[in-house]
Amino acid sequence: MSAPTPNIDQHPDVATMRRRYDQIADTRMAQSADGLVFLSGLYVAMSAWVIGFTDHASMTASNLFAGLAVAVLGIGFAAVYGHTHGIAWVAPLIGVWVIVSPWVVDGGTPENAAIVSNVIAGAIIVLCSMAMMSAARKMRA
């Protein structure tokens, strides 16, 4: 007969850590950062149609997928940061991708409005997600 496998969710350290992360998620700064990450993701996803660069199919697809990914991460951070904090590092990387994608994605460089839109939205994603991550570090210390 084998011994039952212990459930890691029942470990007291895991429960304490998740409570701490949930406390972080309840602060105004974290809620503001989560909301801005979510809204920036939605904006990036629809920016090709808002700004009008749908003729750049690669850029449109890149923004759509990056924006939806950031929006989903923002929802996850707002709803269950205690469970999603382990992938919080992904949001700033996607934000950097949004910033550099007008020059990297195939299909030629879009007009200036698309570039400015991506740089501003990407910077907001990077800054807000980094703020969220720094709050978690401060709480841990």
N, CA, C and O atoms as a MOPAC input file, in Angstrom:
PM7 MOZYME 1SCF
protein

 N      0.81700 1    -1.16400 1     0.00000 1
 C      0.00000 1     0.00000 1     0.00000 1
 C      0.87700 1     1.25000 1     0.00000 1
 O      1.84900 1     1.32400 1     0.75200 1
 N      0.54400 1     2.22300 1    -0.83100 1
 C      1.35000 1     3.42800 1    -0.89300 1
 C      0.72500 1     4.51900 1    -0.02700 1
 O     -0.48600 1     4.55300 1     0.19300 1
 N      1.57900 1     5.39500 1     0.44900 1
 C      1.11400 1     6.51300 1     1.27200 1
 C      0.43600 1     7.54400 1     0.37900 1
 O      0.84300 1     7.72500 1    -0.76800 1
 N     -0.58200 1     8.21700 1     0.88000 1
 C     -1.24600 1     9.23600 1     0.06400 1
 C     -0.29800 1    10.39600 1    -0.23500 1
 O      0.50700 1    10.78600 1     0.61100 1
 N     -0.40000 1    10.93000 1    -1.42400 1
 C      0.43000 1    12.05600 1    -1.83300 1
 C     -0.10200 1    13.33000 1    -1.18200 1
 O     -1.28600 1    13.64200 1    -1.31500 1
 N      0.76200 1    14.07300 1    -0.47700 1
 C      0.28500 1    15.29900 1     0.17400 1
 C     -0.07800 1    16.36000 1    -0.88000 1
 O      0.53800 1    16.44000 1    -1.94300 1
 N     -1.06400 1    17.14200 1    -0.56000 1
 C     -1.52000 1    18.20900 1    -1.44100 1
 C     -0.74900 1    19.48200 1    -1.09600 1
 O     -0.82900 1    19.95500 1     0.03700 1
 N     -0.01500 1    20.03700 1    -2.03500 1
 C      0.79700 1    21.22200 1    -1.78700 1
 C     -0.06000 1    22.43300 1    -1.40100 1
 O      0.40900 1    23.32200 1    -0.69100 1
 N     -1.30000 1    22.47000 1    -1.86300 1
 C     -2.18900 1    23.58000 1    -1.50500 1
 C     -2.49800 1    23.61200 1    -0.01300 1
 O     -2.88900 1    24.65500 1     0.51100 1
 N     -2.33000 1    22.49500 1     0.67400 1
 C     -2.60800 1    22.42400 1     2.09900 1
 C     -1.39800 1    22.83200 1     2.94800 1
 O     -1.51300 1    22.97100 1     4.16500 1
 N     -0.25900 1    23.02100 1     2.31500 1
 C      0.95100 1    23.38400 1     3.04800 1
 C      0.78800 1    24.77600 1     3.65000 1
 O      0.34100 1    25.68400 1     2.94900 1
 N      1.13000 1    24.98000 1     4.92000 1
 C      0.91500 1    26.28600 1     5.56000 1
 C      1.68900 1    27.42800 1     4.90900 1
 O      1.20500 1    28.56000 1     4.88400 1
 N      2.87600 1    27.15300 1     4.38500 1
 C      3.64400 1    28.21700 1     3.73400 1
 C      2.96400 1    28.70400 1     2.46000 1
 O      2.96600 1    29.90100 1     2.17400 1
 N      2.38900 1    27.79400 1     1.70300 1
 C      1.69700 1    28.17000 1     0.47200 1
 C      0.47100 1    29.00300 1     0.80700 1
 O      0.20700 1    30.00600 1     0.14500 1
 N     -0.27500 1    28.60400 1     1.82000 1
 C     -1.46400 1    29.35100 1     2.22200 1
 C     -1.08700 1    30.75500 1     2.69200 1
 O     -1.77400 1    31.72100 1     2.36000 1
 N     -0.00900 1    30.87700 1     3.45500 1
 C      0.44700 1    32.18600 1     3.93100 1
 C      0.88400 1    33.05700 1     2.76900 1
 O      0.54900 1    34.24100 1     2.71800 1
 N      1.63100 1    32.48200 1     1.83100 1
 C      2.08800 1    33.24200 1     0.66600 1
 C      0.90000 1    33.74300 1    -0.15400 1
 O      0.87900 1    34.90000 1    -0.57200 1
 N     -0.08000 1    32.88400 1    -0.38400 1
 C     -1.24700 1    33.29800 1    -1.16600 1
 C     -2.03000 1    34.38800 1    -0.45500 1
 O     -2.55000 1    35.29500 1    -1.10600 1
 N     -2.12500 1    34.32000 1     0.87100 1
 C     -2.79800 1    35.37900 1     1.62700 1
 C     -2.06700 1    36.70100 1     1.44900 1
 O     -2.69600 1    37.74800 1     1.29100 1
 N     -0.74400 1    36.65500 1     1.47400 1
 C      0.04400 1    37.88300 1     1.29400 1
 C     -0.18300 1    38.47200 1    -0.10200 1
 O     -0.35400 1    39.68200 1    -0.25100 1
 N     -0.18300 1    37.62000 1    -1.11000 1
 C     -0.41800 1    38.11200 1    -2.45900 1
 C     -1.83500 1    38.64800 1    -2.62500 1
 O     -2.05600 1    39.61000 1    -3.36100 1
 N     -2.78700 1    38.03100 1    -1.94600 1
 C     -4.15300 1    38.55100 1    -1.99400 1
 C     -4.24900 1    39.90500 1    -1.29700 1
 O     -5.02900 1    40.76000 1    -1.71500 1
 N     -3.45700 1    40.10900 1    -0.23000 1
 C     -3.40700 1    41.41200 1     0.42700 1
 C     -2.82700 1    42.46400 1    -0.51200 1
 O     -3.28600 1    43.60600 1    -0.53200 1
 N     -1.82900 1    42.08000 1    -1.27900 1
 C     -1.24700 1    42.99600 1    -2.26200 1
 C     -2.30000 1    43.38500 1    -3.28300 1
 O     -2.43200 1    44.56000 1    -3.62400 1
 N     -3.04400 1    42.41200 1    -3.76900 1
 C     -4.06000 1    42.66500 1    -4.79600 1
 C     -5.16400 1    43.57500 1    -4.29100 1
 O     -5.86200 1    44.19400 1    -5.09300 1
 N     -5.33900 1    43.67200 1    -2.97000 1
 C     -6.38600 1    44.51900 1    -2.40600 1
 C     -5.96500 1    45.97300 1    -2.23800 1
 O     -6.79000 1    46.80300 1    -1.85500 1
 N     -4.71000 1    46.30600 1    -2.51000 1
 C     -4.27800 1    47.70000 1    -2.36700 1
 C     -4.72600 1    48.52600 1    -3.56800 1
 O     -4.92500 1    48.00000 1    -4.66300 1
 N     -4.88000 1    49.82400 1    -3.34300 1
 C     -5.29600 1    50.72200 1    -4.44200 1
 C     -4.28400 1    50.72800 1    -5.58400 1
 O     -4.66000 1    50.74100 1    -6.75600 1
 N     -3.01100 1    50.71900 1    -5.23700 1
 C     -1.97800 1    50.75500 1    -6.27500 1
 C     -2.06500 1    49.52100 1    -7.16300 1
 O     -1.99100 1    49.62300 1    -8.38700 1
 N     -2.22300 1    48.35000 1    -6.53900 1
 C     -2.30700 1    47.12000 1    -7.31700 1
 C     -3.57700 1    47.09300 1    -8.16300 1
 O     -3.54100 1    46.67300 1    -9.31900 1
 N     -4.68700 1    47.53300 1    -7.60000 1
 C     -5.93700 1    47.54900 1    -8.35200 1
 C     -5.85200 1    48.51200 1    -9.53000 1
 O     -6.35700 1    48.21900 1   -10.61400 1
 N     -5.21400 1    49.66100 1    -9.31800 1
 C     -5.02900 1    50.61800 1   -10.41300 1
 C     -4.12000 1    50.04000 1   -11.49300 1
 O     -4.40800 1    50.15100 1   -12.68500 1
 N     -3.02900 1    49.42600 1   -11.06800 1
 C     -2.09800 1    48.83900 1   -12.03100 1
 C     -2.76100 1    47.70700 1   -12.80400 1
 O     -2.60800 1    47.61200 1   -14.02200 1
 N     -3.49400 1    46.85200 1   -12.10700 1
 C     -4.19700 1    45.74600 1   -12.77500 1
 C     -5.19900 1    46.27600 1   -13.79100 1
 O     -5.28800 1    45.77600 1   -14.91200 1
 N     -5.94500 1    47.28700 1   -13.38700 1
 C     -6.94100 1    47.87200 1   -14.28900 1
 C     -6.30800 1    48.48800 1   -15.51600 1
 O     -6.80700 1    48.31500 1   -16.62800 1
 N     -5.20800 1    49.21100 1   -15.32600 1
 C     -4.52800 1    49.82200 1   -16.46900 1
 C     -3.89600 1    48.77700 1   -17.38100 1
 O     -3.88400 1    48.94100 1   -18.60100 1
 N     -3.37100 1    47.70400 1   -16.79300 1
 C     -2.82800 1    46.61700 1   -17.61900 1
 C     -3.94400 1    46.01200 1   -18.46100 1
 O     -3.77600 1    45.80100 1   -19.66200 1
 N     -5.08000 1    45.73400 1   -17.83200 1
 C     -6.22200 1    45.16000 1   -18.54200 1
 C     -6.70000 1    46.09000 1   -19.66100 1
 O     -6.86800 1    45.65400 1   -20.80000 1
 N     -6.92100 1    47.37200 1   -19.33900 1
 C     -7.41000 1    48.32300 1   -20.34400 1
 C     -6.39200 1    48.54400 1   -21.46400 1
 O     -6.76900 1    48.67600 1   -22.62800 1
 N     -5.11900 1    48.58300 1   -21.11900 1
 C     -4.08200 1    48.73500 1   -22.15100 1
 C     -4.07200 1    47.53200 1   -23.07300 1
 O     -3.90500 1    47.67400 1   -24.28400 1
 N     -4.25100 1    46.34700 1   -22.50400 1
 C     -4.32100 1    45.15000 1   -23.33100 1
 C     -5.49300 1    45.18800 1   -24.29200 1
 O     -5.35200 1    44.85300 1   -25.46900 1
 N     -6.65100 1    45.59700 1   -23.79100 1
 C     -7.81600 1    45.72400 1   -24.67700 1
 C     -7.56600 1    46.74900 1   -25.77100 1
 O     -7.92100 1    46.53300 1   -26.93000 1
 N     -6.94800 1    47.87300 1   -25.39300 1
 C     -6.66400 1    48.90600 1   -26.38700 1
 C     -5.70400 1    48.38500 1   -27.46100 1
 O     -5.93200 1    48.59400 1   -28.65300 1
 N     -4.64000 1    47.71300 1   -27.04400 1
 C     -3.67900 1    47.18200 1   -28.02100 1
 C     -4.38200 1    46.20500 1   -28.95700 1
 O     -4.12900 1    46.20200 1   -30.16100 1
 N     -5.26900 1    45.37100 1   -28.40000 1
 C     -5.97900 1    44.38600 1   -29.22600 1
 C     -6.83500 1    45.04700 1   -30.29600 1
 O     -6.95600 1    44.52100 1   -31.40200 1
 N     -7.42800 1    46.19000 1   -29.98200 1
 C     -8.32400 1    46.83200 1   -30.96100 1
 C     -7.68500 1    48.02900 1   -31.65200 1
 O     -8.34100 1    48.69000 1   -32.45700 1
 N     -6.41800 1    48.32600 1   -31.35700 1
 C     -5.77600 1    49.53000 1   -31.87800 1
 C     -5.67700 1    49.57000 1   -33.40100 1
 O     -5.71200 1    50.65200 1   -33.98700 1
 N     -5.55500 1    48.43200 1   -34.04300 1
 C     -5.45700 1    48.43400 1   -35.51000 1
 C     -6.71400 1    49.03800 1   -36.12700 1
 O     -6.64200 1    49.71400 1   -37.15300 1
 N     -7.84900 1    48.79800 1   -35.51300 1
 C     -9.10500 1    49.33200 1   -36.03600 1
 C     -9.35300 1    50.75700 1   -35.53600 1
 O     -9.98900 1    51.55400 1   -36.22500 1
 N     -8.86000 1    51.07300 1   -34.35900 1
 C     -9.02300 1    52.42700 1   -33.81400 1
 C     -8.13600 1    53.41400 1   -34.56200 1
 O     -8.59000 1    54.48000 1   -34.97800 1
 N     -6.87100 1    53.05000 1   -34.72900 1
 C     -5.89900 1    53.92800 1   -35.38200 1
 C     -6.00300 1    53.82100 1   -36.89200 1
 O     -5.77200 1    54.79900 1   -37.60400 1
 N     -6.34500 1    52.65100 1   -37.38100 1
 C     -6.52500 1    52.46800 1   -38.81500 1
 C     -5.32500 1    51.91900 1   -39.54800 1
 O     -4.99000 1    52.40500 1   -40.62800 1
 N     -4.67100 1    50.92100 1   -38.99100 1
 C     -3.56200 1    50.29400 1   -39.71400 1
 C     -3.85100 1    48.82800 1   -40.01300 1
 O     -2.95000 1    47.99000 1   -39.97300 1
 N     -5.10000 1    48.52500 1   -40.31000 1
 C     -5.47400 1    47.14100 1   -40.62800 1
 C     -4.87700 1    46.66700 1   -41.95500 1
 O     -4.87100 1    45.46900 1   -42.24000 1
 N     -4.37800 1    47.59800 1   -42.76300 1
 C     -3.71600 1    47.19100 1   -44.00400 1
 C     -2.36600 1    46.51800 1   -43.72900 1
 O     -1.79400 1    45.89900 1   -44.62600 1
 N     -1.85800 1    46.63200 1   -42.51000 1
 C     -0.64800 1    45.92600 1   -42.07000 1
 C     -1.10300 1    44.67800 1   -41.31700 1
 O     -1.22900 1    44.69000 1   -40.09300 1
 N     -1.34600 1    43.60700 1   -42.06000 1
 C     -1.94400 1    42.39900 1   -41.48000 1
 C     -1.08900 1    41.79800 1   -40.36400 1
 O     -1.62700 1    41.35900 1   -39.34700 1
 N      0.21500 1    41.77400 1   -40.53700 1
 C      1.08800 1    41.19900 1   -39.51300 1
 C      1.04700 1    42.01700 1   -38.23000 1
 O      1.00500 1    41.46500 1   -37.13100 1
 N      1.05900 1    43.31800 1   -38.37700 1
 C      1.00600 1    44.21100 1   -37.21900 1
 C     -0.35400 1    44.10400 1   -36.52900 1
 O     -0.43400 1    44.11800 1   -35.30000 1
 N     -1.41000 1    43.99900 1   -37.31500 1
 C     -2.75500 1    43.85400 1   -36.75800 1
 C     -2.85400 1    42.57200 1   -35.93800 1
 O     -3.37400 1    42.58200 1   -34.82200 1
 N     -2.35500 1    41.47300 1   -36.49300 1
 C     -2.38800 1    40.19200 1   -35.78200 1
 C     -1.52200 1    40.23400 1   -34.53000 1
 O     -1.92900 1    39.73500 1   -33.48100 1
 N     -0.34100 1    40.82000 1   -34.62600 1
 C      0.54500 1    40.92200 1   -33.47800 1
 C     -0.11900 1    41.69200 1   -32.35100 1
 O     -0.09600 1    41.25800 1   -31.19900 1
 N     -0.71300 1    42.83700 1   -32.67900 1
 C     -1.37600 1    43.63600 1   -31.65200 1
 C     -2.58900 1    42.91900 1   -31.07200 1
 O     -2.84000 1    42.99400 1   -29.86900 1
 N     -3.33200 1    42.23300 1   -31.91300 1
 C     -4.51000 1    41.52200 1   -31.43600 1
 C     -4.11800 1    40.45300 1   -30.41500 1
 O     -4.69700 1    40.39200 1   -29.33100 1
 N     -3.14000 1    39.61300 1   -30.75500 1
 C     -2.73600 1    38.53600 1   -29.85100 1
 C     -2.03900 1    39.07400 1   -28.59600 1
 O     -2.30400 1    38.60300 1   -27.48900 1
 N     -1.15100 1    40.05700 1   -28.76700 1
 C     -0.46800 1    40.62300 1   -27.60000 1
 C     -1.46500 1    41.31200 1   -26.68000 1
 O     -1.39100 1    41.16600 1   -25.46000 1
 N     -2.39100 1    42.05600 1   -27.25600 1
 C     -3.38300 1    42.75500 1   -26.44300 1
 C     -4.29200 1    41.80700 1   -25.68800 1
 O     -4.58200 1    42.02400 1   -24.51200 1
 N     -4.74200 1    40.76500 1   -26.35300 1
 C     -5.60300 1    39.79100 1   -25.67100 1
 C     -4.83900 1    39.06900 1   -24.56400 1
 O     -5.39900 1    38.81100 1   -23.49800 1
 N     -3.57900 1    38.74300 1   -24.79900 1
 C     -2.76700 1    38.08000 1   -23.77300 1
 C     -2.61000 1    38.98500 1   -22.55000 1
 O     -2.73200 1    38.52400 1   -21.41500 1
 N     -2.34400 1    40.25500 1   -22.77800 1
 C     -2.18200 1    41.19100 1   -21.66600 1
 C     -3.50400 1    41.38300 1   -20.92500 1
 O     -3.52100 1    41.46100 1   -19.69600 1
 N     -4.60000 1    41.45900 1   -21.66100 1
 C     -5.90600 1    41.61300 1   -21.01700 1
 C     -6.23100 1    40.40700 1   -20.14300 1
 O     -6.74100 1    40.56500 1   -19.03400 1
 N     -5.94100 1    39.21100 1   -20.63000 1
 C     -6.18500 1    38.00000 1   -19.83600 1
 C     -5.29200 1    37.99400 1   -18.59500 1
 O     -5.74500 1    37.64200 1   -17.50600 1
 N     -4.03200 1    38.37800 1   -18.75400 1
 C     -3.14000 1    38.46500 1   -17.60300 1
 C     -3.65800 1    39.48800 1   -16.59600 1
 O     -3.62900 1    39.24000 1   -15.39000 1
 N     -4.12700 1    40.62800 1   -17.07900 1
 C     -4.66900 1    41.65800 1   -16.18900 1
 C     -5.85400 1    41.14900 1   -15.39000 1
 O     -5.97300 1    41.43800 1   -14.20000 1
 N     -6.73100 1    40.39400 1   -16.03700 1
 C     -7.86900 1    39.80700 1   -15.32700 1
 C     -7.37600 1    38.80400 1   -14.28000 1
 O     -7.86700 1    38.77400 1   -13.15200 1
 N     -6.40800 1    37.99300 1   -14.66900 1
 C     -5.85500 1    37.01700 1   -13.72500 1
 C     -5.20200 1    37.68100 1   -12.52700 1
 O     -5.36900 1    37.22600 1   -11.39500 1
 N     -4.45900 1    38.75400 1   -12.76800 1
 C     -3.80600 1    39.45900 1   -11.66800 1
 C     -4.83700 1    40.09100 1   -10.74100 1
 O     -4.67700 1    40.06700 1    -9.52100 1
 N     -5.88900 1    40.65200 1   -11.31400 1
 C     -6.91900 1    41.29900 1   -10.49800 1
 C     -7.74100 1    40.28200 1    -9.71800 1
 O     -8.10900 1    40.53100 1    -8.57000 1
 N     -8.02700 1    39.15300 1   -10.32400 1
 C     -8.92400 1    38.18300 1    -9.69500 1
 C     -8.20100 1    37.23200 1    -8.73700 1
 O     -8.67600 1    36.99400 1    -7.62700 1
 N     -7.07400 1    36.69700 1    -9.15400 1
 C     -6.38700 1    35.67500 1    -8.34900 1
 C     -4.87600 1    35.87600 1    -8.40900 1
 O     -4.15700 1    35.00300 1    -8.89600 1
 N     -4.38800 1    37.00700 1    -7.92300 1
 C     -2.96000 1    37.28000 1    -7.98700 1
 C     -2.15900 1    36.24100 1    -7.20800 1
 O     -1.02500 1    35.93000 1    -7.57400 1
 N     -2.73600 1    35.70700 1    -6.14600 1
 C     -2.04600 1    34.67200 1    -5.37500 1
 C     -1.72300 1    33.44100 1    -6.19300 1
 O     -0.77500 1    32.72000 1    -5.88100 1
 N     -2.49900 1    33.18900 1    -7.23900 1
 C     -2.25900 1    32.01900 1    -8.09800 1
 C     -1.50300 1    32.38200 1    -9.37600 1
 O     -0.87500 1    31.51400 1    -9.98200 1
 N     -1.55100 1    33.65300 1    -9.79600 1
 C     -0.94900 1    34.04200 1   -11.07600 1
 C      0.34400 1    34.83100 1   -10.94400 1
 O      0.94100 1    35.19700 1   -11.95600 1
 N      0.79400 1    35.10400 1    -9.72000 1
 C      1.99200 1    35.91600 1    -9.55200 1
 C      3.22200 1    35.28700 1   -10.19600 1
 O      4.16800 1    35.99400 1   -10.54300 1
 N      3.21800 1    33.99700 1   -10.35500 1
 C      4.36800 1    33.29800 1   -10.93500 1
 C      4.61500 1    33.62400 1   -12.40000 1
 O      5.72500 1    33.43900 1   -12.89900 1
 N      3.58900 1    34.10600 1   -13.09100 1
 C      3.76400 1    34.47900 1   -14.49700 1
 C      3.67200 1    35.98900 1   -14.69900 1
 O      3.51000 1    36.45700 1   -15.82600 1
 N      3.77300 1    36.74600 1   -13.61400 1
 C      3.68100 1    38.20100 1   -13.71600 1
 C      4.80300 1    38.78200 1   -14.58200 1
 O      4.63900 1    39.86200 1   -15.14900 1
 N      5.91800 1    38.09900 1   -14.69200 1
 C      7.04700 1    38.58100 1   -15.49200 1
 C      6.72500 1    38.60100 1   -16.98600 1
 O      7.43600 1    39.24600 1   -17.75600 1
 N      5.67100 1    37.91000 1   -17.40800 1
 C      5.32400 1    37.83900 1   -18.82300 1
 C      4.75100 1    39.17800 1   -19.31700 1
 O      5.02600 1    39.58800 1   -20.44500 1
 N      3.97000 1    39.84600 1   -18.49200 1
 C      3.31400 1    41.08900 1   -18.91600 1
 C      4.30900 1    42.17400 1   -19.35500 1
 O      4.10500 1    42.77500 1   -20.40900 1
 N      5.37600 1    42.44800 1   -18.59300 1
 C      6.32800 1    43.45400 1   -19.08000 1
 C      7.01300 1    43.04900 1   -20.39200 1
 O      7.31600 1    43.90100 1   -21.22700 1
 N      7.25300 1    41.74700 1   -20.56600 1
 C      7.87300 1    41.29800 1   -21.82100 1
 C      6.94100 1    41.53900 1   -23.00600 1
 O      7.38200 1    41.95600 1   -24.07700 1
 N      5.65400 1    41.27500 1   -22.80700 1
 C      4.70100 1    41.55300 1   -23.88700 1
 C      4.63400 1    43.05900 1   -24.13900 1
 O      4.52000 1    43.49200 1   -25.28500 1
 N      4.70500 1    43.85400 1   -23.07600 1
 C      4.72500 1    45.31400 1   -23.24200 1
 C      5.91500 1    45.77300 1   -24.06900 1
 O      5.78600 1    46.64700 1   -24.92600 1
 N      7.06900 1    45.18400 1   -23.80900 1
 C      8.26400 1    45.51300 1   -24.61500 1
 C      8.04000 1    45.09000 1   -26.06300 1
 O      8.41200 1    45.81200 1   -26.98800 1
 N      7.43400 1    43.92100 1   -26.26100 1
 C      7.12800 1    43.47500 1   -27.62200 1
 C      6.22100 1    44.48300 1   -28.32900 1
 O      6.44200 1    44.80700 1   -29.49600 1
 N      5.21500 1    44.97200 1   -27.63400 1
 C      4.29100 1    45.94600 1   -28.22900 1
 C      5.06300 1    47.20100 1   -28.65400 1
 O      4.77600 1    47.78100 1   -29.70100 1
 N      6.02500 1    47.61100 1   -27.85700 1
 C      6.82300 1    48.80700 1   -28.18300 1
 C      7.66400 1    48.58700 1   -29.43600 1
 O      7.69400 1    49.45100 1   -30.31300 1
 N      8.34900 1    47.44500 1   -29.53900 1
 C      9.28700 1    47.22900 1   -30.64600 1
 C      8.63800 1    46.62200 1   -31.88700 1
 O      9.23900 1    46.63500 1   -32.96200 1
 N      7.43700 1    46.09500 1   -31.75900 1
 C      6.82100 1    45.37400 1   -32.87500 1
 C      6.61100 1    46.19100 1   -34.15100 1
 O      6.66300 1    45.60600 1   -35.23200 1
 N      6.37800 1    47.50500 1   -34.09700 1
 C      6.22500 1    48.21300 1   -35.37700 1
 C      7.45300 1    48.11800 1   -36.28000 1
 O      7.33700 1    48.20600 1   -37.50200 1
 N      8.61300 1    47.94200 1   -35.68600 1
 C      9.84600 1    47.85900 1   -36.48100 1
 C     10.26500 1    46.42200 1   -36.75500 1
 O     11.05800 1    46.17800 1   -37.66500 1
 N      9.74800 1    45.46400 1   -35.98500 1
 C     10.19600 1    44.08200 1   -36.08100 1
 C      9.26400 1    43.22300 1   -36.92800 1
 O      9.71300 1    42.33100 1   -37.64700 1
 N      7.97900 1    43.49300 1   -36.84000 1
 C      6.99000 1    42.66300 1   -37.53200 1
 C      7.09200 1    42.89300 1   -39.03600 1
 O      7.27900 1    44.01700 1   -39.50100 1
 N      6.96300 1    41.80400 1   -39.77800 1
 C      7.02600 1    41.84400 1   -41.24200 1
 C      5.86300 1    42.67500 1   -41.80800 1
 O      4.78500 1    42.73200 1   -41.21600 1
 N      6.09200 1    43.30000 1   -42.92900 1
 C      5.02400 1    44.03300 1   -43.60000 1
 C      5.27400 1    45.52200 1   -43.69900 1
 O      4.36100 1    46.27700 1   -44.03500 1
 N      6.45100 1    45.95100 1   -43.42200 1
 C      6.76000 1    47.37000 1   -43.52200 1
 C      6.37600 1    48.12300 1   -42.26100 1
 O      5.53600 1    47.67300 1   -41.48100 1
 N      6.99900 1    49.26600 1   -42.07500 1
 C      6.72300 1    50.08600 1   -40.91000 1
 C      5.41700 1    50.84600 1   -41.12200 1
 O      5.25200 1    51.52000 1   -42.13900 1
 N      4.47700 1    50.74300 1   -40.16000 1
 C      3.20800 1    51.46400 1   -40.30400 1
 C      3.40700 1    52.96500 1   -40.10000 1
 O      4.50300 1    53.42000 1   -39.77200 1
 N      2.33800 1    53.71800 1   -40.29700 1
 C      2.41700 1    55.16800 1   -40.15000 1
 C      2.72000 1    55.54700 1   -38.70100 1
 O      2.65100 1    54.71400 1   -37.79700 1
 N      3.05500 1    56.81600 1   -38.50400 1
 C      3.48400 1    57.30300 1   -37.19700 1
 C      2.43600 1    57.11600 1   -36.11000 1
 O      2.79000 1    56.84700 1   -34.96200 1
 N      1.15800 1    57.25100 1   -36.44200 1
 C      0.10900 1    57.10400 1   -35.43000 1
 C      0.13800 1    55.70700 1   -34.81400 1
 O     -0.04500 1    55.55800 1   -33.60600 1
 N      0.36400 1    54.69800 1   -35.62700 1
 C      0.43700 1    53.32800 1   -35.11200 1
 C      1.66500 1    53.14400 1   -34.23500 1
 O      1.59600 1    52.47200 1   -33.20600 1
 N      2.77900 1    53.72700 1   -34.62600 1
 C      4.00300 1    53.61600 1   -33.84300 1
 C      3.83100 1    54.29000 1   -32.49100 1
 O      4.16400 1    53.70700 1   -31.45900 1
 N      3.31200 1    55.51400 1   -32.48700 1
 C      3.10500 1    56.25300 1   -31.23700 1
 C      2.12700 1    55.49800 1   -30.33900 1
 O      2.34100 1    55.39100 1   -29.13100 1
 N      1.06400 1    54.98200 1   -30.92800 1
 C      0.07100 1    54.22200 1   -30.16800 1
 C      0.70600 1    53.01600 1   -29.49700 1
 O      0.47200 1    52.77400 1   -28.31300 1
 N      1.49800 1    52.26200 1   -30.23100 1
 C      2.14200 1    51.08300 1   -29.66700 1
 C      3.16100 1    51.43300 1   -28.59300 1
 O      3.23700 1    50.75700 1   -27.56700 1
 N      3.93300 1    52.47000 1   -28.81600 1
 C      4.95100 1    52.84700 1   -27.83200 1
 C      4.29000 1    53.28300 1   -26.52600 1
 O      4.73600 1    52.88700 1   -25.44900 1
 N      3.24500 1    54.08500 1   -26.60400 1
 C      2.57100 1    54.55900 1   -25.38800 1
 C      1.87200 1    53.40000 1   -24.67000 1
 O      2.02300 1    53.24200 1   -23.45900 1
 N      1.11500 1    52.59400 1   -25.40500 1
 C      0.40700 1    51.46600 1   -24.78100 1
 C      1.39500 1    50.45700 1   -24.21000 1
 O      1.18600 1    49.94200 1   -23.11200 1
 N      2.45800 1    50.17300 1   -24.93300 1
 C      3.47300 1    49.24300 1   -24.43200 1
 C      4.15500 1    49.75900 1   -23.18000 1
 O      4.41500 1    48.99600 1   -22.25000 1
 N      4.44800 1    51.06600 1   -23.15200 1
 C      5.08000 1    51.66400 1   -21.96900 1
 C      4.14900 1    51.58500 1   -20.75900 1
 O      4.60200 1    51.31600 1   -19.64600 1
 N      2.85800 1    51.81500 1   -20.96800 1
 C      1.89900 1    51.70000 1   -19.86200 1
 C      1.86400 1    50.26800 1   -19.34600 1
 O      1.83700 1    50.04100 1   -18.13600 1
 N      1.86300 1    49.30700 1   -20.25600 1
 C      1.85500 1    47.90100 1   -19.84400 1
 C      3.11000 1    47.57300 1   -19.04200 1
 O      3.02500 1    46.93500 1   -17.99200 1
 N      4.26900 1    48.00100 1   -19.52400 1
 C      5.52400 1    47.71400 1   -18.82600 1
 C      5.53300 1    48.37100 1   -17.45100 1
 O      5.83600 1    47.71600 1   -16.45300 1
 N      5.20600 1    49.65800 1   -17.39000 1
 C      5.27000 1    50.38200 1   -16.12000 1
 C      4.27900 1    49.85000 1   -15.09100 1
 O      4.63000 1    49.66200 1   -13.92600 1
 N      3.05100 1    49.60900 1   -15.51500 1
 C      2.03300 1    49.13100 1   -14.56400 1
 C      2.31500 1    47.70700 1   -14.09700 1
 O      2.12700 1    47.39000 1   -12.92200 1
 N      2.75800 1    46.86300 1   -14.99400 1
 C      3.05100 1    45.48900 1   -14.57200 1
 C      4.30100 1    45.44200 1   -13.69500 1
 O      4.38100 1    44.61900 1   -12.78300 1
 N      5.26400 1    46.29900 1   -13.95500 1
 C      6.44400 1    46.36500 1   -13.09000 1
 C      6.06800 1    46.91400 1   -11.71300 1
 O      6.59300 1    46.45200 1   -10.70000 1
 N      5.16600 1    47.89200 1   -11.66900 1
 C      4.70100 1    48.42200 1   -10.38500 1
 C      4.01400 1    47.32700 1    -9.57900 1
 O      4.21000 1    47.21900 1    -8.36800 1
 N      3.22300 1    46.53300 1   -10.24700 1
 C      2.52800 1    45.43600 1    -9.59600 1
 C      3.53900 1    44.42800 1    -9.04200 1
 O      3.40000 1    43.95800 1    -7.91300 1
 N      4.53500 1    44.10600 1    -9.82800 1
 C      5.55000 1    43.15900 1    -9.38300 1
 C      6.38900 1    43.72400 1    -8.24100 1
 O      6.77200 1    42.98400 1    -7.33400 1
 N      6.68100 1    45.02400 1    -8.27200 1
 C      7.47400 1    45.61800 1    -7.19200 1
 C      6.68500 1    45.64700 1    -5.89000 1
 O      7.27200 1    45.52500 1    -4.81400 1
 N      5.37700 1    45.80600 1    -5.96600 1
 C      4.56200 1    45.75700 1    -4.74600 1
 C      4.65100 1    44.38700 1    -4.11400 1
 O      4.70100 1    44.26800 1    -2.89000 1
 N      4.67000 1    43.35400 1    -4.93200 1
 C      4.78500 1    41.98500 1    -4.41500 1
 C      6.16000 1    41.78200 1    -3.76900 1
 O      6.26800 1    41.10500 1    -2.74700 1
 N      7.18800 1    42.35200 1    -4.34600 1
 C      8.53200 1    42.22700 1    -3.75500 1
 C      8.61800 1    42.93600 1    -2.42000 1
 O      9.20100 1    42.41500 1    -1.46800 1
 N      8.02400 1    44.15100 1    -2.34600 1
 C      8.03700 1    44.89800 1    -1.09100 1
 C      7.29900 1    44.13900 1    -0.01000 1
 O      7.72200 1    44.13300 1     1.14600 1
 N      6.21100 1    43.50800 1    -0.36900 1
 C      5.41900 1    42.76000 1     0.60300 1
 C      6.20400 1    41.55000 1     1.11100 1
 O      6.09400 1    41.18200 1     2.28100 1
 N      6.99300 1    40.93700 1     0.23600 1
 C      7.77200 1    39.75300 1     0.60600 1
 C      8.90900 1    40.10500 1     1.56300 1
 O      9.27600 1    39.31100 1     2.42900 1
 N      9.45800 1    41.30500 1     1.39400 1
 C     10.63300 1    41.70000 1     2.20200 1
 C     10.27300 1    42.01800 1     3.63600 1
 O     11.14800 1    42.36200 1     4.43000 1

